Amino acid sequence: MTNKKNASPERLLGLFLPLFLVIILFLAAFQKQRWDTDIFWALKSGGWIFENLRVPMADPFSQTFPGKAWIDFTWGFQVIAYLFYTYLGGWYGLFILQFSATVLTFVFIYKNSRIFTGAGAWMPVVLLYLVFTASQARFFIRPHIFSYLFVSVYFFVLNLHREKRDSRCLLVLPLLQVLWVNIHSSFVLGILIVASYALGGFFEEAREKGLKADASGGLKTLVLVAFVCPIVSFINPYGWDLVTFPFVHLGGENVEALSYIGEWQKVGLRELVFYFYPIPLNVFAFKVLLYSTALLLAANIKRLRIEDIILFFAAFYLAALYGRFISLFAFFAAPILSSNASRYLEAYPAKEKNWGMIARLLNVFLAAVLIFDFSFVWNKSNYGAGVKEGIYPEGTVSFIKKEGIRGNIYNEYVFGGYLIYNDIPVFIDGRTPTVYPPYFFWETIVAETSSRWQRLQKEHGIDMALVKTKADFCQRLKVLDKEWAPVMFDDVSVLYLKRSAGFDDIISRWEIKSVNPCEKDRKYILPEDKGSLLAILGELKKVTGYYSSLGMDARFARPHRLMGLASMALGGGHLEEAADELKRASEVDNSPYAFYDLGLALSKLKRHDEALLAFKKASPGFNKGYMGMGLAYYDADDYVNAVKYLDKYIDMERENSEQIAYKTLGLACFKSAKFDCAVKNLKKAAFLTDGHKELADIYYNIGNSYLEMESYKAASLHYTKAMEEEPEYKDVLRAFKGNLKKMGKKDEVLEAVPYN
């Protein structure tokens, strides 16, 4: 017989939601490396430590500050990551590490919540979802994920001691503190948490027994552990320097350097606290936790615990101070909220039903959003092990290594970790400001003008430069500084070599002269003459051929996209090549821009069905995709749909709409006998047109539209304008007038055509 109670929807929901969260944690961990370059230098540092059986006391990776004193404050994490990477399948090993750490973290959040029985069965699950939603943006393989684990374990142990009166569990905290201090500088949070509980325990006993009463054994043990934790923090290879590192790192002149790094910037107090909308989702979850915890603390004012107040405000202060701590706040709020919800509902049990209903609805909402956010359809290109295509300078770095290029490189900040991973001494990387002084970091940011760049070159002997394709600096080196020669590029980077630095052989073989490898935006201006286009095509074939010889051709989209655009500009027999190259680019890039380019090439080949499919892939969230669909429908003589999608494009782009959209919409309206629509859009197309022949054609079609509307004077005016722009239209109008006579049109129609 079926147990109706066990089969109830509430019971099933209680089983499904935790299981679904485990799946989401799996998907969060099983994603290609795309978030951060720090894991690359961390792996290299972990390998160095493992091989040398000691931590680095000086920087072994940079060319700018080699041998400078370095406190490698996450050395323990680096060794762990290196071992998982080396012995458990490379990036799959890092996936195992991240998944294990995050699952353990949420297990302890759940177990902590279960300590408090008064809050009901719904509390642990809703907390799991809120914490994950608030912190999921920070779930990538870096040492801070161990901070979340340690915080959750500390709260669990301390609450177990407080609620179950089990002092033995406290003895594990000093051991955990030794691990934490050698894994991440957030170990100071462990000291704060234990000290807060010790202070709270002291005040609670004082309130119950009076100040003269002897402390209980449990409180004595807790106070002892609170004193021991800071002391055992000195059990690390750097001693005092590592213990004081968190305060030095976040103070003094380092503050300015950190302000340029995204994760160390503030979110704005107004947005963080007072804007009530569910986007971004992590900030929404933060607000739910913030206000729920604050309300419960206020509701329990008579039974308030000192440690809850201290830790709540400390975590909120950190979240308001730096954006990276918004996630951390959730791991503090969850146990505080759990504890206070339990005590509140024990005092007011009748309210549990209402709060339980709200919690379950919130759970379902968050689960639904997470299903969409982690959907394979929406996010499928991110899943897998290894490095995601188009994020790191894989092509240019492979070129440096294969060609054996050696020199003092200038690299973008975000490329530094990847260069270290590939055994290339770096100019700068993500260890700012632990290795690179704040002043040096500032220099690299402002060195944009020619004179500043010259100073930087001279000071550091720079003879190679690896820069972003989208950086203004890339364009300036290509166009304005003839001392630098671009020799290779991929989707994200361009490699320049200094002509006077002894790279003559490589420059003579690989210099990119005709192609502009930089990319300010997706627009690429091509020359009109055939000779220049063929030269561009030749250079691009050399680039793609090189990557093909390395087996890396399928990883890069941009060289193929540029080949496709150049071939499309040449036209004729090059159109098939254009479609093939743009198809290859779309397979890697998978962006609306890539599909739009492919659609244009297919349209020129009259492959209308394929073009329409490409434009449909481009259109979601990309306005020009709708324009492409309209053009494709027009070419396929489907004027109703052509009008529909061109109208949609123009409505979205408004004054930024392209001339071809107005012109084609006007012609489609004419074919659909919507002559008012034709005149309106063709006039706009005429205003945006510069070429005389095309302008004459537009005026001619405006005249035809007016003629159909029996506005003969306006028709005659625009026919005249057509002849003024292009005298050959006299022959067009003569033939047109002849046809009208054969059709037996009345005199007023014939008189509207100004040819005699």
C-alpha positions in Angstrom: 0.0 0.0 0.0 1.3 3.5 -0.9 2.1 5.8 2.0 0.1 8.9 1.1 2.1 11.0 3.5 5.4 10.0 1.9 4.0 10.5 -1.6 2.7 14.0 -0.9 3.9 16.8 -3.2 5.6 18.5 -0.2 7.6 15.3 0.5 8.5 14.9 -3.2 9.6 18.6 -3.4 11.7 18.1 -0.3 13.5 15.2 -2.0 13.8 16.8 -5.4 15.1 20.2 -4.5 18.3 19.1 -2.7 19.0 16.5 -5.4 18.6 19.2 -8.1 21.0 21.5 -6.2 23.6 18.8 -6.3 23.1 18.6 -10.1 23.5 22.4 -10.3 26.7 22.2 -8.2 27.9 19.6 -10.7 27.2 21.8 -13.7 28.8 24.8 -11.9 32.0 22.8 -11.5 31.9 21.1 -14.9 32.6 24.2 -16.9 35.5 25.1 -19.1 38.1 27.4 -17.7 37.0 30.9 -18.7 36.6 32.9 -15.5 40.1 33.7 -14.3 43.8 33.4 -15.3 45.0 33.0 -11.7 44.5 29.3 -11.8 47.2 29.1 -14.5 49.9 30.6 -12.4 48.6 28.8 -9.3 49.2 25.4 -11.1 52.7 26.5 -12.1 53.5 27.7 -8.6 52.0 24.5 -7.1 54.3 22.4 -9.4 57.3 24.5 -8.3 56.5 24.0 -4.6 56.0 20.2 -5.1 59.2 19.8 -7.0 61.3 21.9 -4.7 59.6 20.9 -1.4 59.6 24.5 -0.2 57.5 27.6 -0.8 58.9 30.4 -3.0 60.3 33.3 -1.0 61.0 35.3 -4.2 59.1 35.7 -7.5 60.2 33.0 -10.0 57.9 34.0 -12.8 58.2 37.6 -13.9 60.7 39.3 -16.0 60.0 42.7 -14.5 60.6 41.8 -10.8 62.5 38.5 -10.7 63.8 37.6 -7.3 61.5 40.1 -5.5 60.3 39.0 -2.1 56.9 37.2 -2.5 54.5 36.0 0.1 52.7 33.2 -1.7 49.7 33.3 0.6 47.7 30.6 -1.2 50.5 28.1 -1.5 48.6 25.3 0.1 45.7 25.6 -2.4 48.3 25.7 -5.3 49.8 22.4 -4.2 46.3 20.8 -3.8 45.3 22.1 -7.2 48.5 20.9 -8.8 48.1 17.4 -7.3 44.5 17.0 -8.5 45.5 18.4 -11.9 48.5 16.1 -12.3 47.2 12.9 -10.9 43.4 13.0 -11.6 43.2 13.9 -15.2 44.2 17.5 -15.8 41.2 19.8 -15.9 39.0 16.9 -14.9 41.0 16.7 -11.7 40.2 20.4 -11.0 36.6 19.7 -11.7 36.7 16.9 -9.0 38.4 19.3 -6.6 35.9 22.1 -7.1 32.8 19.8 -7.0 34.0 18.1 -3.9 34.8 21.4 -2.1 31.5 23.0 -3.0 29.4 19.9 -2.2 31.1 19.6 1.2 30.4 23.3 1.9 26.7 22.8 1.3 26.6 19.6 3.3 27.8 21.6 6.3 25.4 24.4 5.7 22.6 21.8 5.6 23.9 20.0 8.7 24.3 23.3 10.6 20.7 24.2 9.8 19.5 20.8 11.0 21.0 21.5 14.4 18.2 23.9 15.0 15.0 21.9 15.0 12.5 24.7 15.6 12.7 26.1 12.1 11.0 23.3 10.4 12.1 21.0 7.5 11.8 23.7 4.9 14.5 25.9 6.4 17.7 23.9 5.4 16.6 23.7 1.7 15.7 27.3 1.2 19.0 28.3 2.8 20.9 26.1 0.4 19.3 27.7 -2.6 19.7 31.2 -1.3 23.4 30.7 -0.5 24.1 29.1 -3.8 22.2 31.8 -5.7 24.1 34.6 -3.9 27.5 33.0 -4.4 27.4 31.0 -7.6 29.1 33.8 -9.6 32.2 33.1 -7.5 32.2 29.3 -7.9 35.2 28.8 -10.1 38.5 27.1 -9.2 40.3 29.5 -6.9 41.3 29.3 -3.2 38.3 31.4 -2.0 36.0 28.3 -2.5 37.9 26.8 0.5 37.1 29.9 2.5 33.4 29.1 2.0 34.0 25.6 3.2 36.0 26.6 6.3 33.4 29.3 7.3 30.6 26.7 7.0 32.6 24.1 9.0 33.4 26.6 11.8 29.8 27.6 12.1 28.7 24.0 12.2 31.2 23.1 14.9 30.5 26.1 17.1 26.7 25.7 16.8 27.1 22.0 17.6 29.0 23.0 20.7 26.5 25.7 21.7 23.3 23.7 21.0 24.4 20.1 22.0 26.9 21.1 24.7 29.6 19.0 23.1 33.0 20.6 23.9 35.1 17.9 22.2 34.2 19.1 18.8 35.9 22.4 19.4 39.3 20.7 19.5 39.2 20.3 15.7 39.2 24.1 15.1 42.9 24.7 15.8 43.8 22.0 13.3 41.5 23.5 10.7 43.0 26.9 11.5 46.5 25.6 10.6 45.1 24.3 7.2 43.2 27.5 6.5 46.1 29.9 7.1 48.2 27.9 4.6 45.4 27.9 2.0 44.0 31.4 1.9 44.4 34.7 3.7 40.7 34.7 4.7 41.9 32.6 7.7 41.4 35.8 9.8 37.6 35.1 9.5 38.1 31.9 11.5 39.7 33.8 14.3 36.8 36.3 14.1 34.1 33.6 14.2 35.6 31.8 17.2 36.3 35.0 19.1 32.8 36.2 18.5 31.3 32.9 19.8 33.6 33.0 22.9 32.5 36.6 23.6 28.9 35.6 23.1 29.2 32.6 25.4 30.7 34.9 28.1 27.8 37.4 27.9 25.2 34.6 27.8 26.6 32.9 31.0 27.0 36.3 32.6 23.3 37.0 31.9 22.2 33.7 33.2 24.5 33.2 36.2 25.8 36.6 37.0 29.4 38.0 36.6 30.7 36.3 39.8 29.7 32.8 38.7 32.4 30.4 37.5 32.6 29.8 33.8 31.3 26.4 32.6 33.7 23.9 31.2 32.3 24.4 27.7 32.9 28.2 27.9 36.4 27.6 29.2 37.2 25.3 26.3 35.8 27.8 23.8 37.8 30.7 25.3 40.9 28.5 25.1 40.3 27.7 21.5 39.7 31.4 20.7 43.2 32.1 22.1 44.8 29.1 20.4 43.5 29.9 16.9 45.6 33.1 16.4 48.6 31.4 17.9 48.5 28.3 15.6 48.1 30.7 12.6 51.8 31.2 12.9 52.4 27.6 11.8 53.1 28.6 8.3 56.3 28.9 6.2 56.2 32.8 6.2 55.5 33.2 9.9 54.5 36.8 11.0 54.5 38.0 7.4 51.7 35.7 6.4 49.6 36.3 9.5 49.7 40.1 8.9 49.4 39.8 5.1 45.6 40.3 4.9 45.8 43.6 6.6 48.9 44.8 4.6 47.3 43.5 1.3 44.1 45.6 1.9 45.7 48.7 3.2 48.1 51.5 2.4 49.0 52.2 -1.3 47.6 48.8 -2.3 44.1 50.1 -2.0 44.6 52.1 -5.2 45.9 49.1 -7.2 43.0 46.9 -6.0 40.5 49.6 -7.1 41.3 48.8 -10.7 40.5 45.1 -10.3 36.9 44.2 -10.9 36.4 41.9 -7.9 37.8 44.5 -5.5 35.5 47.2 -6.5 32.4 48.4 -4.6 28.9 47.5 -5.7 27.3 50.8 -4.4 25.4 50.7 -1.1 22.2 51.9 -2.8 22.2 49.1 -5.3 23.3 46.6 -2.7 20.5 47.4 -0.2 17.7 49.5 -1.6 17.1 48.4 -5.2 14.4 45.7 -5.2 14.5 43.8 -8.4 15.7 40.2 -9.1 18.5 41.2 -11.5 21.4 40.5 -11.0 20.2 37.3 -9.3 23.1 37.0 -6.8 22.4 40.5 -5.5 18.7 39.7 -5.2 19.5 36.6 -3.1 21.9 38.7 -1.1 19.1 41.1 -0.3 16.7 38.3 0.7 19.4 37.0 3.1 20.2 40.4 4.4 16.7 41.5 5.2 15.5 38.1 6.5 18.4 37.9 8.9 18.0 41.5 10.0 14.3 41.1 10.6 14.8 37.9 12.6 17.5 39.5 14.7 15.1 42.4 15.4 12.3 39.9 16.2 14.6 38.1 18.7 15.8 41.3 20.4 15.1 39.9 23.8 17.0 36.7 23.1 19.7 38.2 20.9 23.1 36.7 20.9 26.2 38.9 20.8 28.0 36.7 18.3 25.2 36.9 15.8 25.3 40.7 15.9 29.1 40.9 15.5 29.3 38.4 12.7 26.2 39.8 10.8 27.6 43.3 10.7 31.1 42.2 10.0 30.0 40.2 7.0 27.8 43.1 5.8 30.7 45.5 6.2 32.9 43.4 4.0 30.2 43.0 1.3 29.7 46.8 1.2 33.4 47.3 1.1 34.3 45.0 -1.8 32.1 43.2 -4.4 33.9 39.9 -4.0 32.6 39.6 -0.4 28.9 39.7 -1.5 29.1 35.9 -1.9 30.9 35.5 1.4 28.1 37.3 3.2 25.7 34.4 2.3 27.8 31.8 4.2 27.7 34.0 7.3 24.0 34.9 7.0 22.8 31.3 6.6 23.7 29.9 10.1 22.7 33.2 11.8 19.3 33.1 10.0 18.9 29.4 10.8 19.5 29.9 14.5 17.3 33.0 14.8 14.5 31.5 12.8 14.5 28.5 15.0 14.2 30.5 18.2 11.6 32.8 16.7 9.3 30.0 15.6 9.7 28.2 18.9 8.3 31.3 20.5 5.6 31.7 17.8 4.9 28.2 16.4 1.6 29.4 14.7 3.6 31.4 12.2 5.6 28.5 10.9 3.0 27.6 8.3 3.1 31.1 6.7 6.9 31.3 6.7 7.1 27.8 5.3 4.8 28.6 2.4 6.9 31.7 1.5 10.1 29.7 1.7 8.8 27.0 -0.6 7.6 29.5 -3.2 11.0 31.2 -3.1 12.6 27.8 -3.5 10.6 27.0 -6.6 11.3 30.4 -8.1 15.1 30.1 -7.5 15.1 26.5 -8.8 13.3 27.6 -12.0 15.7 30.5 -12.6 18.7 28.2 -12.0 17.3 25.7 -14.5 17.3 28.4 -17.1 20.6 29.8 -16.1 22.4 26.4 -16.2 20.4 25.1 -19.1 22.5 23.1 -21.6 20.7 24.9 -24.4 21.5 28.3 -23.0 25.0 27.6 -21.7 26.2 24.5 -23.5 29.4 26.1 -24.9 30.7 26.6 -21.4 30.4 22.9 -20.3 33.3 20.6 -20.4 36.9 20.3 -19.2 39.8 22.4 -20.3 40.2 25.9 -21.6 37.3 27.6 -23.4 38.0 28.8 -26.9 38.4 32.5 -27.5 39.2 33.5 -24.0 43.0 33.1 -23.7 45.9 33.9 -26.2 46.3 30.3 -27.2 47.3 30.9 -30.8 49.8 33.7 -30.2 51.4 31.9 -27.2 51.7 28.7 -29.3 53.4 30.8 -32.0 55.9 32.2 -29.5 56.8 28.7 -28.2 57.0 27.0 -31.6 59.1 29.7 -33.2 61.3 29.9 -30.1 60.8 33.6 -29.6 62.6 35.0 -26.6 62.5 38.5 -25.3 61.1 40.9 -22.7 57.4 40.7 -23.3 54.8 43.4 -22.5 51.5 41.6 -21.9 48.0 42.6 -20.9 47.2 42.0 -17.2 44.7 39.3 -18.0 47.1 37.3 -20.1 49.8 37.0 -17.4 48.6 33.8 -15.7 48.3 32.0 -19.1 51.9 33.1 -20.0 53.3 31.7 -16.7 51.4 28.5 -17.3 53.3 28.3 -20.7 56.7 29.0 -19.1 57.0 32.5 -20.6 58.3 35.1 -18.1 55.7 37.8 -17.8 55.5 41.6 -17.6 52.6 41.5 -15.2 49.9 39.0 -13.9 47.2 38.6 -11.4 49.6 38.6 -8.4 49.2 42.4 -8.2 49.9 43.8 -5.7 51.7 40.9 -4.0 54.6 41.0 -6.5 54.0 44.1 -8.6 54.1 47.4 -6.7 51.0 49.6 -7.0 53.0 52.3 -8.8 54.1 49.9 -11.5 50.5 48.6 -11.9 49.3 52.2 -12.3 52.0 52.8 -14.9 50.8 49.9 -17.0 47.2 51.3 -17.0 48.1 54.8 -18.1 50.9 54.0 -20.6 48.7 54.7 -23.6 50.3 57.7 -25.2 53.4 57.4 -27.4 55.7 59.2 -24.9 54.5 57.0 -21.9 54.9 53.9 -24.0 58.4 54.8 -24.9 59.3 55.3 -21.3 57.8 51.9 -20.3 59.8 50.3 -23.2 63.0 51.9 -22.1 62.6 51.2 -18.4 61.9 47.5 -18.9 63.7 46.7 -22.2 60.4 45.6 -23.9 60.9 44.0 -27.3 57.6 41.9 -27.6 54.0 43.0 -26.9 51.0 40.7 -26.5 47.9 42.9 -26.5 44.1 42.5 -26.8 42.6 42.7 -30.2 39.9 45.0 -28.9 42.3 47.4 -27.1 43.0 50.9 -28.5 46.6 50.2 -27.8 46.6 47.4 -30.4 45.4 49.8 -33.1 47.9 52.4 -32.2 50.8 50.0 -32.5 49.6 48.8 -35.9 48.9 52.2 -37.4 51.0 54.8 -35.6 54.1 53.0 -34.3 56.1 51.7 -37.3 58.8 50.3 -34.9 56.4 47.4 -34.1 55.4 44.6 -36.5 52.4 42.4 -35.9 53.3 38.8 -36.7 50.4 36.6 -35.4 46.9 37.0 -34.0 44.1 34.9 -32.7 40.6 35.7 -31.5 41.7 37.7 -28.4 45.3 38.8 -28.9 47.9 40.2 -31.3 51.6 39.5 -31.0 53.9 42.4 -32.0 57.7 42.3 -32.3 60.1 45.2 -32.1 61.9 45.7 -35.4 65.2 46.7 -33.8 65.3 43.8 -31.4 66.8 41.1 -33.6 63.6 39.5 -34.9 64.4 40.1 -38.5 63.9 36.5 -39.7 60.5 36.1 -38.0 59.3 39.5 -39.1 60.3 38.8 -42.7 58.4 35.5 -42.7 55.3 36.4 -40.7 54.7 40.2 -40.6 51.0 41.0 -41.1 51.0 44.0 -43.5 47.6 44.1 -45.2 45.3 42.7 -42.5 44.4 44.9 -39.5 44.5 42.2 -36.7 43.0 44.6 -34.2 39.2 44.8 -33.6 37.6 47.8 -31.9 34.2 46.4 -32.6 32.6 43.8 -35.0 32.8 46.2 -38.0 35.7 45.5 -40.3 36.4 48.1 -43.0 37.8 46.4 -46.1 39.5 48.2 -49.0 37.6 48.2 -52.3 40.4 47.4 -54.8 40.8 43.8 -55.8 44.6 43.8 -55.3 44.4 44.8 -51.6 41.6 42.3 -51.0 43.8 39.5 -52.5 46.7 40.6 -50.4 44.5 40.4 -47.2 43.3 36.9 -48.3 46.8 35.7 -48.8 47.9 36.8 -45.3 44.9 35.2 -43.7 45.5 31.9 -45.4 49.0 31.9 -44.0 47.6 32.5 -40.5 45.0 29.8 -40.8 47.5 27.4 -42.4 49.9 27.9 -39.5 47.2 27.0 -37.0 46.1 24.1 -39.1 49.6 22.7 -39.0 49.4 22.8 -35.2 46.0 21.1 -35.1 44.5 24.3 -33.6 42.6 25.6 -36.6 39.2 24.7 -35.2 39.8 26.8 -32.0 39.9 30.2 -33.7 37.0 32.1 -35.4 38.4 35.5 -36.3 41.0 34.6 -39.0 38.2 32.6 -40.8 35.7 35.4 -40.3 38.1 37.9 -41.9 38.8 35.5 -44.8 35.1 35.1 -45.3 34.5 38.9 -45.3 37.4 39.5 -47.8 36.2 36.7 -50.1 32.6 38.1 -49.9 34.0 41.6 -50.9 35.8 40.0 -53.9 32.5 38.4 -54.9 32.1 36.2 -58.0 34.0 32.9 -57.7 35.1 33.8 -54.1 31.6 33.6 -52.7 31.6 29.9 -52.1 34.9 30.3 -50.2 33.3 33.1 -48.2 30.4 31.0 -47.1 32.7 28.1 -46.2 35.0 30.3 -44.1 32.1 32.1 -42.4 30.5 28.8 -41.6 33.7 27.7 -39.9 33.9 30.9 -38.0 30.3 30.5 -36.8 31.1 27.0 -35.5 33.7 28.4 -33.2 32.3 31.9 -32.4 28.6 30.8 -32.2 27.7 34.5 -31.8 24.9 36.4 -33.6 27.5 38.4 -35.5 29.1 35.2 -36.9 25.7 33.9 -38.1 24.8 37.3 -39.6 27.9 37.4 -41.7 27.2 33.8 -42.8 23.7 34.8 -43.7 25.0 37.6 -45.9 27.3 35.3 -47.8 24.6 32.7 -48.3 22.2 35.4 -49.6 24.7 36.5 -52.2 24.9 32.9 -53.3 21.0 32.8 -53.6 20.9 30.0 -51.0 17.9 31.6 -49.4 16.8 28.9 -47.1 20.2 28.5 -45.6 20.6 32.3 -45.3 17.3 32.5 -43.6 18.3 29.8 -41.1 21.6 31.7 -40.3 19.8 35.0 -39.8 17.3 33.3 -37.5 20.2 32.1 -35.4 21.6 35.7 -35.3 18.3 37.4 -34.5 17.7 36.6 -30.8 19.1 39.6 -29.0 20.8 41.0 -32.2 18.8 43.6 -34.1 20.7 43.2 -37.4 19.6 39.5 -37.4 16.1 40.7 -38.0 17.3 42.9 -40.8 19.0 39.9 -42.3 15.8 37.9 -42.1 14.0 40.7 -43.9 16.5 40.9 -46.7 16.5 37.1 -47.1 12.7 37.0 -47.3 12.8 39.8 -49.8 15.2 37.9 -52.0 12.9 34.8 -51.7 10.0 37.0 -52.9 8.2 36.7 -49.6 7.3 40.4 -49.2 4.9 40.0 -46.3 7.6 38.6 -44.1 10.2 40.9 -45.5 8.1 43.9 -44.3 7.5 42.2 -40.9 11.1 41.7 -40.0 12.5 44.9 -41.6 9.9 46.9 -39.7 10.9 45.1 -36.5 14.6 45.9 -37.1 13.9 49.6 -37.8 11.6 49.8 -34.7 14.5 48.5 -32.6 17.4 50.5 -34.2 15.3 53.7 -34.9 17.7 56.4 -36.1 20.6 53.9 -36.2 18.9 51.8 -38.9 21.0 51.1 -42.0 20.2 52.4 -45.4 19.7 48.9 -46.9 16.9 48.3 -44.4 14.9 51.4 -45.4 15.5 50.7 -49.1 14.5 47.0 -49.0 11.5 47.8 -46.8 10.4 50.4 -49.3 10.7 48.0 -52.2 8.9 45.2 -50.2 6.1 47.6 -49.4 5.8 48.6 -53.1 5.6 44.9 -54.0 2.9 44.5 -51.4 1.0 47.5 -52.8 1.6 49.5 -49.6 2.6 52.6 -51.5 2.5 55.0 -48.5 4.9 52.7 -46.7 7.1 52.5 -49.8 7.4 56.3 -50.2 8.1 56.8 -46.5 11.0 54.3 -46.3 12.4 55.0 -49.8 12.7 58.7 -48.9 14.7 57.8 -45.8 16.9 55.5 -47.8 17.5 58.3 -50.3 18.6 60.7 -47.5 21.2 58.0 -46.4 22.5 57.3 -49.9 25.6 58.9 -51.4 26.2 57.0 -54.6 24.5 58.7 -57.6 23.4 55.6 -59.4 21.8 54.0 -56.4 20.2 57.3 -55.4 18.8 57.6 -59.0 17.3 54.1 -58.6 15.7 55.0 -55.3 14.2 58.2 -56.7 12.8 56.2 -59.6 11.1 53.8 -57.3 9.7 56.7 -55.2 8.3 58.1 -58.5 6.7 54.7 -59.3 5.1 54.7 -55.8 3.6 58.1 -56.3 2.4 57.2 -59.7 0.5 54.2 -58.2 -1.0 56.6 -55.6 -2.0 59.0 -58.5 0.2 61.8 -57.0 1.4 62.7 -60.5 3.2 65.9 -59.6 5.3 64.2 -56.9 6.0 61.3 -59.3 7.2 63.7 -62.0 9.5 65.5 -59.4 11.2 62.2 -58.4 11.6 61.0 -61.9 13.4 64.2 -62.7 15.6 63.8 -59.7 16.5 60.3 -60.9 17.6 61.7 -64.3 19.6 64.5 -62.5 21.5 62.0 -60.4 22.1 59.5 -63.3 21.5 60.7 -66.9 21.1 57.1 -68.1 17.7 57.1 -66.4 16.5 59.0 -69.5 16.6 55.7 -71.3 14.9 54.0 -68.4 12.1 56.5 -68.4 11.7 56.4 -72.2 11.2 52.7 -72.1 8.9 53.0 -69.1 6.8 55.7 -70.8 6.6 53.5 -73.9 5.2 50.6 -71.9 2.6 52.9 -70.3 1.4 54.0 -73.7 1.1 50.3 -74.8 -1.0 49.7 -71.7 -3.3 52.5 -72.7 -2.7 54.7 -69.7 -4.5 58.0 -69.6 -2.7 61.2 -70.5 -2.2 62.5 -66.9 -0.3 59.3 -66.1 1.9 59.7 -69.2 2.5 63.4 -68.5 3.9 62.4 -65.0 6.8 60.7 -66.7 9.0 63.7 -67.7 10.8 62.1 -70.7 9.8 63.5 -74.1 
